[in-house]
Amino acid sequence: MKDLLLFLSKQGWMKSAITGFPPSRHVASRFVAGETIDDVVRATRELNAKGMSVTADHLGEHVKDLAEVKAAHAQYLELIDRIVREKLDANVSVKLSEMGLDIDPALCDENMRSLLAHAAKHAMFVRIDMESSAYTQRTMDTFLELRKTHENVGIVLQSYLHRTADDVKRTLEVQGRIRLCKGAYAEPPTVAFPDKAEVDRNFVELAGKLITSGIFHGIATHDEAMMEGTIQQARKAGLKQDAFEFQMLYGVRRDLQEKLVRDGWKLRIYVPYGENWYPYLMRRMAERPANLLFVVRSLFKG
Ligand code: FDA
């Protein structure tokens, strides 16, 4: 089921069928703040009031059209301005394939540099999301180049990839900030651990390395066992609760989100918005096919 949903996430015909079907918007609204900057501002304000920080993401990936890349870049500049103007506790997350990596790496680099410079004026941090393994090397290369001149850039690394322990090492060598997650794409066993237990073991091991590195990292998961494994290692190392942050996705395990904050841990919520919500929604379905029940119920209600 997981592989089927991830396959469908890339199919244009399915995208048209789902996004053209009005009840789908209701389903998407559980995981996506809305389609506009106003929507993400509203969601962020609500989360900030609950003691949670935010990273805002404009949905878009694999952009093949120059005008779309330009629009996405302008959207991020505006998003940063709004976050600052509204005095929100938020930063931004961005995918390189939305900044033009598939069209022209030099343009992508230029876009990222201007985004980072704009964010830096407001002491804001920018996180580069990690996409499928077809992008890993290019994303690492771009990040390491940007890191030479920009303090406010960070990266995401995925515990399901065999290469990630090396990428963690390389990133720590340049004092880079990492968001560690399990990984959300369908990957072959040549690049990723096929066994979930291995992915989890690698996650806890890498999380331990990150939180004791003296650099501020994000541990991104909804898995209570991963959280517990991280907390135990933090306690063992005598770390303060603000030595790192947990990160979770908008609309996923709100009960756990509130518990982490109640227990005194720092928490950042990833809040996506925008019109291109289809692949993002399908990845969330693939992570927990039980979410499909929610879809079916909504369709009958709709
Ligand atoms: P796992 O998938 O094992 O799930 C553990 C439990 O969490 C489930 O049993 C269920 O209870 C709950 N859960 C998980 N997903 C759910 C969902 N969609 N709906 C409802 N419940 C759910 N990936 C990537 O490849 N590149 C990236 O840049 C990012 N960025 C990112 C940012 C943040 C803040 C988070 C939290 C995650 C990502 N991810 C990501 C996604 C990540 O790789 C992974 O696919 C999901 O977080 C699911 O993995 P878990 O660690 O939650 O565990």
py3Dmol code that shows the C-alpha trace and the ligand (Angstrom):
import py3Dmol

protein = """\
ATOM      1  CA  MET A   1       0.000   0.000   0.000  1.00  0.00           C
ATOM      2  CA  LYS A   2       2.817   2.403   0.961  1.00  0.00           C
ATOM      3  CA  ASP A   3       4.624   1.903  -2.354  1.00  0.00           C
ATOM      4  CA  LEU A   4       1.379   2.265  -4.317  1.00  0.00           C
ATOM      5  CA  LEU A   5       0.585   5.589  -2.612  1.00  0.00           C
ATOM      6  CA  LEU A   6       4.126   6.867  -3.218  1.00  0.00           C
ATOM      7  CA  PHE A   7       3.850   5.781  -6.867  1.00  0.00           C
ATOM      8  CA  LEU A   8       0.517   7.618  -7.212  1.00  0.00           C
ATOM      9  CA  SER A   9       2.061  10.729  -5.627  1.00  0.00           C
ATOM     10  CA  LYS A  10       4.043  11.149  -8.883  1.00  0.00           C
ATOM     11  CA  GLN A  11       1.195  10.485 -11.352  1.00  0.00           C
ATOM     12  CA  GLY A  12      -0.232  13.565 -13.086  1.00  0.00           C
ATOM     13  CA  TRP A  13      -3.562  11.901 -13.957  1.00  0.00           C
ATOM     14  CA  MET A  14      -4.148  10.994 -10.308  1.00  0.00           C
ATOM     15  CA  LYS A  15      -3.213  14.501  -9.230  1.00  0.00           C
ATOM     16  CA  SER A  16      -5.851  15.987 -11.564  1.00  0.00           C
ATOM     17  CA  ALA A  17      -8.474  13.512 -10.330  1.00  0.00           C
ATOM     18  CA  ILE A  18      -7.801  14.163  -6.633  1.00  0.00           C
ATOM     19  CA  THR A  19      -7.241  17.922  -6.685  1.00  0.00           C
ATOM     20  CA  GLY A  20     -10.267  18.452  -8.941  1.00  0.00           C
ATOM     21  CA  PHE A  21     -12.496  16.662  -6.443  1.00  0.00           C
ATOM     22  CA  PRO A  22     -13.778  19.236  -3.887  1.00  0.00           C
ATOM     23  CA  PRO A  23     -13.859  16.953  -0.769  1.00  0.00           C
ATOM     24  CA  SER A  24     -10.118  16.341  -1.234  1.00  0.00           C
ATOM     25  CA  ARG A  25      -9.490  19.911  -0.109  1.00  0.00           C
ATOM     26  CA  HIS A  26     -11.160  19.136   3.179  1.00  0.00           C
ATOM     27  CA  VAL A  27      -8.852  16.144   3.630  1.00  0.00           C
ATOM     28  CA  ALA A  28      -5.793  18.193   2.725  1.00  0.00           C
ATOM     29  CA  SER A  29      -6.750  20.844   5.293  1.00  0.00           C
ATOM     30  CA  ARG A  30      -5.821  18.447   8.078  1.00  0.00           C
ATOM     31  CA  PHE A  31      -2.178  18.411   6.934  1.00  0.00           C
ATOM     32  CA  VAL A  32      -1.860  21.709   5.014  1.00  0.00           C
ATOM     33  CA  ALA A  33      -2.540  25.144   6.544  1.00  0.00           C
ATOM     34  CA  GLY A  34      -4.220  26.491   3.393  1.00  0.00           C
ATOM     35  CA  GLU A  35      -3.251  27.943   0.052  1.00  0.00           C
ATOM     36  CA  THR A  36      -2.075  31.465   0.974  1.00  0.00           C
ATOM     37  CA  ILE A  37       0.427  33.270   3.191  1.00  0.00           C
ATOM     38  CA  ASP A  38      -2.526  34.512   5.271  1.00  0.00           C
ATOM     39  CA  ASP A  39      -3.371  30.869   5.984  1.00  0.00           C
ATOM     40  CA  VAL A  40       0.126  29.990   7.142  1.00  0.00           C
ATOM     41  CA  VAL A  41       0.256  33.161   9.283  1.00  0.00           C
ATOM     42  CA  ARG A  42      -3.019  32.188  10.986  1.00  0.00           C
ATOM     43  CA  ALA A  43      -1.845  28.603  11.644  1.00  0.00           C
ATOM     44  CA  THR A  44       1.513  29.835  12.934  1.00  0.00           C
ATOM     45  CA  ARG A  45      -0.108  32.286  15.321  1.00  0.00           C
ATOM     46  CA  GLU A  46      -2.240  29.469  16.769  1.00  0.00           C
ATOM     47  CA  LEU A  47       0.755  27.155  17.197  1.00  0.00           C
ATOM     48  CA  ASN A  48       2.924  29.920  18.691  1.00  0.00           C
ATOM     49  CA  ALA A  49       0.165  30.559  21.253  1.00  0.00           C
ATOM     50  CA  LYS A  50       0.524  26.915  22.306  1.00  0.00           C
ATOM     51  CA  GLY A  51       4.274  27.336  22.838  1.00  0.00           C
ATOM     52  CA  MET A  52       5.309  25.725  19.544  1.00  0.00           C
ATOM     53  CA  SER A  53       7.698  27.245  16.985  1.00  0.00           C
ATOM     54  CA  VAL A  54       7.045  26.833  13.265  1.00  0.00           C
ATOM     55  CA  THR A  55       8.915  26.214  10.051  1.00  0.00           C
ATOM     56  CA  ALA A  56       6.768  27.333   7.114  1.00  0.00           C
ATOM     57  CA  ASP A  57       6.993  25.573   3.773  1.00  0.00           C
ATOM     58  CA  HIS A  58       5.609  26.741   0.449  1.00  0.00           C
ATOM     59  CA  LEU A  59       4.501  23.544  -1.280  1.00  0.00           C
ATOM     60  CA  GLY A  60       6.163  22.905  -4.618  1.00  0.00           C
ATOM     61  CA  GLU A  61       8.715  20.469  -6.021  1.00  0.00           C
ATOM     62  CA  HIS A  62      10.207  19.291  -9.321  1.00  0.00           C
ATOM     63  CA  VAL A  63       9.424  22.665 -10.860  1.00  0.00           C
ATOM     64  CA  LYS A  64      10.310  22.607 -14.555  1.00  0.00           C
ATOM     65  CA  ASP A  65       9.110  26.049 -15.564  1.00  0.00           C
ATOM     66  CA  LEU A  66      11.240  29.195 -15.113  1.00  0.00           C
ATOM     67  CA  ALA A  67       8.257  31.431 -14.371  1.00  0.00           C
ATOM     68  CA  GLU A  68       7.150  29.051 -11.615  1.00  0.00           C
ATOM     69  CA  VAL A  69      10.626  29.051 -10.067  1.00  0.00           C
ATOM     70  CA  LYS A  70      10.621  32.847 -10.115  1.00  0.00           C
ATOM     71  CA  ALA A  71       7.193  32.944  -8.503  1.00  0.00           C
ATOM     72  CA  ALA A  72       8.228  30.445  -5.800  1.00  0.00           C
ATOM     73  CA  HIS A  73      11.338  32.469  -5.006  1.00  0.00           C
ATOM     74  CA  ALA A  74       9.264  35.674  -4.743  1.00  0.00           C
ATOM     75  CA  GLN A  75       6.770  33.803  -2.556  1.00  0.00           C
ATOM     76  CA  TYR A  76       9.542  32.903  -0.078  1.00  0.00           C
ATOM     77  CA  LEU A  77      10.796  36.502   0.102  1.00  0.00           C
ATOM     78  CA  GLU A  78       7.247  37.633   0.868  1.00  0.00           C
ATOM     79  CA  LEU A  79       6.788  34.814   3.392  1.00  0.00           C
ATOM     80  CA  ILE A  80       9.924  35.889   5.261  1.00  0.00           C
ATOM     81  CA  ASP A  81       8.708  39.505   5.293  1.00  0.00           C
ATOM     82  CA  ARG A  82       5.302  38.473   6.660  1.00  0.00           C
ATOM     83  CA  ILE A  83       6.848  36.319   9.404  1.00  0.00           C
ATOM     84  CA  VAL A  84       8.954  39.287  10.476  1.00  0.00           C
ATOM     85  CA  ARG A  85       6.127  41.844  10.211  1.00  0.00           C
ATOM     86  CA  GLU A  86       3.716  39.660  12.193  1.00  0.00           C
ATOM     87  CA  LYS A  87       6.455  38.938  14.794  1.00  0.00           C
ATOM     88  CA  LEU A  88       5.926  35.185  14.491  1.00  0.00           C
ATOM     89  CA  ASP A  89       8.189  32.549  15.991  1.00  0.00           C
ATOM     90  CA  ALA A  90       8.956  30.867  12.668  1.00  0.00           C
ATOM     91  CA  ASN A  91      11.579  30.156  10.061  1.00  0.00           C
ATOM     92  CA  VAL A  92      11.237  28.634   6.572  1.00  0.00           C
ATOM     93  CA  SER A  93      11.894  25.299   4.865  1.00  0.00           C
ATOM     94  CA  VAL A  94      12.545  25.069   1.138  1.00  0.00           C
ATOM     95  CA  LYS A  95      13.067  22.369  -1.503  1.00  0.00           C
ATOM     96  CA  LEU A  96      15.885  22.931  -4.003  1.00  0.00           C
ATOM     97  CA  SER A  97      13.765  21.466  -6.816  1.00  0.00           C
ATOM     98  CA  GLU A  98      11.345  24.351  -6.235  1.00  0.00           C
ATOM     99  CA  MET A  99      14.214  26.850  -6.498  1.00  0.00           C
ATOM    100  CA  GLY A 100      15.188  25.585  -9.958  1.00  0.00           C
ATOM    101  CA  LEU A 101      17.638  22.719  -9.321  1.00  0.00           C
ATOM    102  CA  ASP A 102      16.106  20.611 -12.119  1.00  0.00           C
ATOM    103  CA  ILE A 103      16.290  23.451 -14.646  1.00  0.00           C
ATOM    104  CA  ASP A 104      19.560  25.193 -13.887  1.00  0.00           C
ATOM    105  CA  PRO A 105      21.753  24.546 -10.820  1.00  0.00           C
ATOM    106  CA  ALA A 106      23.311  28.017 -11.123  1.00  0.00           C
ATOM    107  CA  LEU A 107      19.877  29.634 -10.939  1.00  0.00           C
ATOM    108  CA  CYS A 108      19.023  27.485  -7.922  1.00  0.00           C
ATOM    109  CA  ASP A 109      22.242  28.574  -6.241  1.00  0.00           C
ATOM    110  CA  GLU A 110      21.512  32.237  -6.999  1.00  0.00           C
ATOM    111  CA  ASN A 111      17.951  31.907  -5.647  1.00  0.00           C
ATOM    112  CA  MET A 112      19.161  30.244  -2.465  1.00  0.00           C
ATOM    113  CA  ARG A 113      21.820  32.882  -1.894  1.00  0.00           C
ATOM    114  CA  SER A 114      19.346  35.739  -2.203  1.00  0.00           C
ATOM    115  CA  LEU A 115      16.867  33.914   0.044  1.00  0.00           C
ATOM    116  CA  LEU A 116      19.537  33.309   2.676  1.00  0.00           C
ATOM    117  CA  ALA A 117      20.748  36.912   2.502  1.00  0.00           C
ATOM    118  CA  HIS A 118      17.184  38.195   2.890  1.00  0.00           C
ATOM    119  CA  ALA A 119      16.525  35.853   5.838  1.00  0.00           C
ATOM    120  CA  ALA A 120      19.849  36.784   7.450  1.00  0.00           C
ATOM    121  CA  LYS A 121      18.817  40.462   7.555  1.00  0.00           C
ATOM    122  CA  HIS A 122      16.157  39.298  10.032  1.00  0.00           C
ATOM    123  CA  ALA A 123      18.346  36.702  11.773  1.00  0.00           C
ATOM    124  CA  MET A 124      16.148  34.000  10.287  1.00  0.00           C
ATOM    125  CA  PHE A 125      17.174  30.419   9.647  1.00  0.00           C
ATOM    126  CA  VAL A 126      16.450  28.582   6.369  1.00  0.00           C
ATOM    127  CA  ARG A 127      16.229  24.789   6.224  1.00  0.00           C
ATOM    128  CA  ILE A 128      16.790  22.876   2.983  1.00  0.00           C
ATOM    129  CA  ASP A 129      14.359  19.925   2.893  1.00  0.00           C
ATOM    130  CA  MET A 130      15.725  16.632   1.592  1.00  0.00           C
ATOM    131  CA  GLU A 131      13.993  15.093  -1.414  1.00  0.00           C
ATOM    132  CA  SER A 132      14.330  11.613  -2.942  1.00  0.00           C
ATOM    133  CA  SER A 133      17.731   9.929  -3.326  1.00  0.00           C
ATOM    134  CA  ALA A 134      17.995  11.283  -6.882  1.00  0.00           C
ATOM    135  CA  TYR A 135      18.612  14.657  -5.170  1.00  0.00           C
ATOM    136  CA  THR A 136      20.709  13.678  -2.130  1.00  0.00           C
ATOM    137  CA  GLN A 137      24.184  14.289  -3.555  1.00  0.00           C
ATOM    138  CA  ARG A 138      23.177  17.529  -5.305  1.00  0.00           C
ATOM    139  CA  THR A 139      21.425  18.759  -2.157  1.00  0.00           C
ATOM    140  CA  MET A 140      24.456  17.975   0.011  1.00  0.00           C
ATOM    141  CA  ASP A 141      26.800  19.666  -2.493  1.00  0.00           C
ATOM    142  CA  THR A 142      24.626  22.774  -2.657  1.00  0.00           C
ATOM    143  CA  PHE A 143      24.274  22.911   1.130  1.00  0.00           C
ATOM    144  CA  LEU A 144      28.033  22.555   1.728  1.00  0.00           C
ATOM    145  CA  GLU A 145      28.759  25.338  -0.796  1.00  0.00           C
ATOM    146  CA  LEU A 146      26.153  27.651   0.747  1.00  0.00           C
ATOM    147  CA  ARG A 147      27.401  26.853   4.253  1.00  0.00           C
ATOM    148  CA  LYS A 148      30.806  28.327   3.382  1.00  0.00           C
ATOM    149  CA  THR A 149      29.269  31.805   3.236  1.00  0.00           C
ATOM    150  CA  HIS A 150      25.979  31.519   5.148  1.00  0.00           C
ATOM    151  CA  GLU A 151      25.540  30.751   8.846  1.00  0.00           C
ATOM    152  CA  ASN A 152      21.750  30.581   8.617  1.00  0.00           C
ATOM    153  CA  VAL A 153      21.386  27.529   6.382  1.00  0.00           C
ATOM    154  CA  GLY A 154      20.652  23.976   7.526  1.00  0.00           C
ATOM    155  CA  ILE A 155      19.851  20.647   5.916  1.00  0.00           C
ATOM    156  CA  VAL A 156      17.653  17.572   6.391  1.00  0.00           C
ATOM    157  CA  LEU A 157      19.153  14.065   6.538  1.00  0.00           C
ATOM    158  CA  GLN A 158      17.188  10.804   6.413  1.00  0.00           C
ATOM    159  CA  SER A 159      17.957   7.774   8.613  1.00  0.00           C
ATOM    160  CA  TYR A 160      16.692   5.326   5.953  1.00  0.00           C
ATOM    161  CA  LEU A 161      19.668   6.007   3.645  1.00  0.00           C
ATOM    162  CA  HIS A 162      22.854   3.940   3.960  1.00  0.00           C
ATOM    163  CA  ARG A 163      24.924   7.071   3.291  1.00  0.00           C
ATOM    164  CA  THR A 164      23.456   9.237   6.040  1.00  0.00           C
ATOM    165  CA  ALA A 165      26.017   8.488   8.770  1.00  0.00           C
ATOM    166  CA  ASP A 166      28.690   9.878   6.393  1.00  0.00           C
ATOM    167  CA  ASP A 167      26.550  12.906   5.525  1.00  0.00           C
ATOM    168  CA  VAL A 168      26.030  13.608   9.239  1.00  0.00           C
ATOM    169  CA  LYS A 169      29.806  13.506   9.747  1.00  0.00           C
ATOM    170  CA  ARG A 170      30.421  15.858   6.810  1.00  0.00           C
ATOM    171  CA  THR A 171      27.744  18.277   8.015  1.00  0.00           C
ATOM    172  CA  LEU A 172      29.017  18.333  11.597  1.00  0.00           C
ATOM    173  CA  GLU A 173      32.512  19.103  10.300  1.00  0.00           C
ATOM    174  CA  VAL A 174      31.182  22.416   8.941  1.00  0.00           C
ATOM    175  CA  GLN A 175      29.130  23.038  12.105  1.00  0.00           C
ATOM    176  CA  GLY A 176      25.950  22.562  10.063  1.00  0.00           C
ATOM    177  CA  ARG A 177      22.520  22.248  11.619  1.00  0.00           C
ATOM    178  CA  ILE A 178      20.634  19.065  10.751  1.00  0.00           C
ATOM    179  CA  ARG A 179      16.982  18.047  10.843  1.00  0.00           C
ATOM    180  CA  LEU A 180      17.026  14.282  11.241  1.00  0.00           C
ATOM    181  CA  CYS A 181      13.997  12.376   9.899  1.00  0.00           C
ATOM    182  CA  LYS A 182      13.383   8.806   8.729  1.00  0.00           C
ATOM    183  CA  GLY A 183      12.752   9.687   5.056  1.00  0.00           C
ATOM    184  CA  ALA A 184       9.504   9.860   3.110  1.00  0.00           C
ATOM    185  CA  TYR A 185      10.211   8.537  -0.401  1.00  0.00           C
ATOM    186  CA  ALA A 186      10.126   5.081  -2.032  1.00  0.00           C
ATOM    187  CA  GLU A 187      13.793   4.045  -2.226  1.00  0.00           C
ATOM    188  CA  PRO A 188      15.444   0.822  -3.465  1.00  0.00           C
ATOM    189  CA  PRO A 189      17.443  -1.381  -1.032  1.00  0.00           C
ATOM    190  CA  THR A 190      20.642  -0.365  -2.830  1.00  0.00           C
ATOM    191  CA  VAL A 191      20.357   3.113  -1.251  1.00  0.00           C
ATOM    192  CA  ALA A 192      18.035   2.653   1.743  1.00  0.00           C
ATOM    193  CA  PHE A 193      17.534   0.127   4.559  1.00  0.00           C
ATOM    194  CA  PRO A 194      14.573  -2.018   3.502  1.00  0.00           C
ATOM    195  CA  ASP A 195      13.945  -3.031   7.112  1.00  0.00           C
ATOM    196  CA  LYS A 196      12.084  -0.514   9.323  1.00  0.00           C
ATOM    197  CA  ALA A 197      13.951  -1.761  12.414  1.00  0.00           C
ATOM    198  CA  GLU A 198      17.249  -0.748  10.769  1.00  0.00           C
ATOM    199  CA  VAL A 199      15.876   2.696   9.889  1.00  0.00           C
ATOM    200  CA  ASP A 200      14.785   3.140  13.516  1.00  0.00           C
ATOM    201  CA  ARG A 201      18.087   1.871  14.936  1.00  0.00           C
ATOM    202  CA  ASN A 202      19.991   4.276  12.686  1.00  0.00           C
ATOM    203  CA  PHE A 203      17.660   7.124  13.694  1.00  0.00           C
ATOM    204  CA  VAL A 204      18.276   6.687  17.428  1.00  0.00           C
ATOM    205  CA  GLU A 205      22.023   6.285  16.932  1.00  0.00           C
ATOM    206  CA  LEU A 206      22.276   9.418  14.751  1.00  0.00           C
ATOM    207  CA  ALA A 207      19.951  11.380  17.052  1.00  0.00           C
ATOM    208  CA  GLY A 208      22.344  10.605  19.927  1.00  0.00           C
ATOM    209  CA  LYS A 209      25.271  11.871  17.863  1.00  0.00           C
ATOM    210  CA  LEU A 210      23.451  15.068  16.933  1.00  0.00           C
ATOM    211  CA  ILE A 211      22.151  16.114  20.327  1.00  0.00           C
ATOM    212  CA  THR A 212      25.563  15.646  21.954  1.00  0.00           C
ATOM    213  CA  SER A 213      27.425  17.541  19.195  1.00  0.00           C
ATOM    214  CA  GLY A 214      27.057  20.967  20.794  1.00  0.00           C
ATOM    215  CA  ILE A 215      25.197  22.225  17.695  1.00  0.00           C
ATOM    216  CA  PHE A 216      21.450  22.929  17.717  1.00  0.00           C
ATOM    217  CA  HIS A 217      19.644  20.257  15.680  1.00  0.00           C
ATOM    218  CA  GLY A 218      16.055  19.175  14.988  1.00  0.00           C
ATOM    219  CA  ILE A 219      14.866  15.642  15.730  1.00  0.00           C
ATOM    220  CA  ALA A 220      11.849  15.170  13.445  1.00  0.00           C
ATOM    221  CA  THR A 221       9.525  12.278  14.163  1.00  0.00           C
ATOM    222  CA  HIS A 222       6.070  11.263  15.392  1.00  0.00           C
ATOM    223  CA  ASP A 223       7.372   7.930  16.610  1.00  0.00           C
ATOM    224  CA  GLU A 224       7.200   7.732  20.403  1.00  0.00           C
ATOM    225  CA  ALA A 225      10.021   5.151  20.479  1.00  0.00           C
ATOM    226  CA  MET A 226      12.319   7.575  18.584  1.00  0.00           C
ATOM    227  CA  MET A 227      11.378  10.395  20.965  1.00  0.00           C
ATOM    228  CA  GLU A 228      11.958   8.226  24.017  1.00  0.00           C
ATOM    229  CA  GLY A 229      15.313   7.029  22.627  1.00  0.00           C
ATOM    230  CA  THR A 230      16.354  10.652  22.082  1.00  0.00           C
ATOM    231  CA  ILE A 231      15.161  11.797  25.513  1.00  0.00           C
ATOM    232  CA  GLN A 232      16.999   8.962  27.263  1.00  0.00           C
ATOM    233  CA  GLN A 233      20.243   9.864  25.517  1.00  0.00           C
ATOM    234  CA  ALA A 234      19.729  13.561  26.353  1.00  0.00           C
ATOM    235  CA  ARG A 235      19.203  12.716  30.029  1.00  0.00           C
ATOM    236  CA  LYS A 236      22.218  10.397  30.076  1.00  0.00           C
ATOM    237  CA  ALA A 237      24.394  13.159  28.600  1.00  0.00           C
ATOM    238  CA  GLY A 238      22.985  15.670  31.131  1.00  0.00           C
ATOM    239  CA  LEU A 239      21.734  17.987  28.374  1.00  0.00           C
ATOM    240  CA  LYS A 240      19.425  20.913  29.007  1.00  0.00           C
ATOM    241  CA  GLN A 241      15.997  20.620  27.415  1.00  0.00           C
ATOM    242  CA  ASP A 242      16.791  23.486  25.041  1.00  0.00           C
ATOM    243  CA  ALA A 243      19.934  21.817  23.615  1.00  0.00           C
ATOM    244  CA  PHE A 244      17.868  20.615  20.615  1.00  0.00           C
ATOM    245  CA  GLU A 245      14.301  20.680  19.366  1.00  0.00           C
ATOM    246  CA  PHE A 246      11.803  18.063  18.350  1.00  0.00           C
ATOM    247  CA  GLN A 247      10.005  18.705  15.071  1.00  0.00           C
ATOM    248  CA  MET A 248       6.636  17.363  13.917  1.00  0.00           C
ATOM    249  CA  LEU A 249       4.322  17.847  10.960  1.00  0.00           C
ATOM    250  CA  TYR A 250       1.227  20.052  11.034  1.00  0.00           C
ATOM    251  CA  GLY A 251      -1.837  17.971  11.896  1.00  0.00           C
ATOM    252  CA  VAL A 252       0.038  14.786  12.825  1.00  0.00           C
ATOM    253  CA  ARG A 253      -0.195  13.431  16.397  1.00  0.00           C
ATOM    254  CA  ARG A 254      -1.403  16.668  17.952  1.00  0.00           C
ATOM    255  CA  ASP A 255      -1.704  14.795  21.272  1.00  0.00           C
ATOM    256  CA  LEU A 256       2.033  14.084  21.265  1.00  0.00           C
ATOM    257  CA  GLN A 257       2.821  17.644  20.163  1.00  0.00           C
ATOM    258  CA  GLU A 258       1.029  19.005  23.228  1.00  0.00           C
ATOM    259  CA  LYS A 259       2.634  16.438  25.526  1.00  0.00           C
ATOM    260  CA  LEU A 260       6.168  17.343  24.415  1.00  0.00           C
ATOM    261  CA  VAL A 261       5.511  21.021  25.162  1.00  0.00           C
ATOM    262  CA  ARG A 262       3.897  20.178  28.528  1.00  0.00           C
ATOM    263  CA  ASP A 263       6.978  18.129  29.387  1.00  0.00           C
ATOM    264  CA  GLY A 264       9.205  21.133  28.692  1.00  0.00           C
ATOM    265  CA  TRP A 265      10.793  20.100  25.362  1.00  0.00           C
ATOM    266  CA  LYS A 266      11.272  22.527  22.506  1.00  0.00           C
ATOM    267  CA  LEU A 267       9.011  21.732  19.555  1.00  0.00           C
ATOM    268  CA  ARG A 268       8.803  23.118  16.024  1.00  0.00           C
ATOM    269  CA  ILE A 269       5.903  22.334  13.715  1.00  0.00           C
ATOM    270  CA  TYR A 270       6.412  22.053   9.949  1.00  0.00           C
ATOM    271  CA  VAL A 271       3.521  23.995   8.409  1.00  0.00           C
ATOM    272  CA  PRO A 272       3.077  23.587   4.648  1.00  0.00           C
ATOM    273  CA  TYR A 273       0.829  25.804   2.552  1.00  0.00           C
ATOM    274  CA  GLY A 274       0.162  26.477  -1.123  1.00  0.00           C
ATOM    275  CA  GLU A 275      -1.797  25.142  -4.057  1.00  0.00           C
ATOM    276  CA  ASN A 276       0.523  22.222  -4.878  1.00  0.00           C
ATOM    277  CA  TRP A 277      -0.482  20.047  -1.946  1.00  0.00           C
ATOM    278  CA  TYR A 278      -1.097  16.779  -3.824  1.00  0.00           C
ATOM    279  CA  PRO A 279       2.341  15.007  -3.560  1.00  0.00           C
ATOM    280  CA  TYR A 280       2.745  16.175   0.043  1.00  0.00           C
ATOM    281  CA  LEU A 281      -0.678  14.791   0.981  1.00  0.00           C
ATOM    282  CA  MET A 282       0.045  11.454  -0.717  1.00  0.00           C
ATOM    283  CA  ARG A 283       3.311  11.078   1.229  1.00  0.00           C
ATOM    284  CA  ARG A 284       1.386  11.637   4.470  1.00  0.00           C
ATOM    285  CA  MET A 285      -1.117   8.961   3.403  1.00  0.00           C
ATOM    286  CA  ALA A 286       1.739   6.566   2.610  1.00  0.00           C
ATOM    287  CA  GLU A 287       3.243   7.041   6.091  1.00  0.00           C
ATOM    288  CA  ARG A 288       0.019   5.971   7.697  1.00  0.00           C
ATOM    289  CA  PRO A 289      -2.414   4.238   5.360  1.00  0.00           C
ATOM    290  CA  ALA A 290      -4.993   4.410   8.214  1.00  0.00           C
ATOM    291  CA  ASN A 291      -5.249   8.085   7.162  1.00  0.00           C
ATOM    292  CA  LEU A 292      -7.126   6.766   4.149  1.00  0.00           C
ATOM    293  CA  LEU A 293     -10.051   5.979   6.473  1.00  0.00           C
ATOM    294  CA  PHE A 294     -10.164   9.678   7.270  1.00  0.00           C
ATOM    295  CA  VAL A 295     -10.274  10.353   3.517  1.00  0.00           C
ATOM    296  CA  VAL A 296     -13.092   7.879   2.925  1.00  0.00           C
ATOM    297  CA  ARG A 297     -15.121   9.291   5.831  1.00  0.00           C
ATOM    298  CA  SER A 298     -14.633  12.829   4.464  1.00  0.00           C
ATOM    299  CA  LEU A 299     -15.725  11.765   0.993  1.00  0.00           C
ATOM    300  CA  PHE A 300     -18.992  10.393   2.362  1.00  0.00           C
ATOM    301  CA  LYS A 301     -19.546  13.513   4.478  1.00  0.00           C
ATOM    302  CA  GLY A 302     -18.589  15.793   1.555  1.00  0.00           C
TER     303      GLY A 302
END
"""
ligand_1 = """\
53
FDA
P 6.855 6.351 11.432
O 6.529 6.565 9.996
O 7.490 5.077 11.847
O 5.537 6.602 12.252
C 5.481 6.433 13.666
C 4.080 6.785 14.140
O 3.863 8.162 13.912
C 2.961 6.091 13.380
O 2.662 4.845 13.921
C 1.821 7.076 13.555
O 1.252 6.947 14.836
C 2.528 8.395 13.478
N 2.550 8.956 12.104
C 3.596 9.029 11.274
N 3.259 9.630 10.120
C 1.957 9.928 10.229
C 1.025 10.556 9.372
N 1.362 11.001 8.162
N -0.260 10.697 9.817
C -0.607 10.272 11.039
N 0.237 9.659 11.905
C 1.492 9.493 11.512
N 11.044 13.485 4.975
C 11.919 13.654 3.963
O 12.213 12.707 3.240
N 12.480 14.891 3.751
C 12.213 15.955 4.552
O 12.752 17.048 4.328
C 11.305 15.762 5.634
N 10.989 16.789 6.466
C 10.256 16.515 7.613
C 10.045 17.511 8.559
C 9.399 17.228 9.750
C 9.232 18.296 10.772
C 8.909 15.898 9.985
C 8.235 15.536 11.271
C 9.061 14.931 9.035
C 9.697 15.230 7.832
N 9.855 14.267 6.848
C 10.723 14.500 5.805
C 9.029 13.028 6.882
C 9.756 11.883 7.556
O 10.829 11.468 6.763
C 8.813 10.688 7.776
O 8.311 10.241 6.555
C 7.651 10.978 8.686
O 7.997 11.830 9.733
C 7.117 9.661 9.286
O 8.103 9.071 10.074
P 8.034 9.021 11.670
O 9.380 9.333 12.214
O 6.957 9.902 12.155
O 7.806 7.480 12.012
"""
view = py3Dmol.view(width=600, height=400)
view.addModel(protein, "pdb")
view.setStyle({"model": 0}, {"cartoon": {"style": "trace"}})
view.addModel(ligand_1, "xyz")
view.setStyle({"model": 1}, {"stick": {}})
view.zoomTo()
view.show()
